[in-house]
């Protein structure tokens, strides 16, 4: 379950490339901390950051699942695979 203690990153104000790098670094940090869940806040807007984030998440082998939050479509919930080598 995703609670307020779940690690998160807020991408408001980022451009596409910066967002991609920030998400990659965020996932790396989650792995180092042995976290299995995270929240990526990308906002709603025109969906540019959401599309970029989801495009990246599809390619990252450390990500098991990702979904838009049912209650807040401006954030994506991620679950990481445990014990995966980089």
Secondary structure by P-SEA (a helix, b strand, c coil): cccccccccccccccaaaaaaaaaaaaaaaaaacccbbbbbbccccaaaaaaaaaaaaacccccccccccccccbbbbbbbccccc
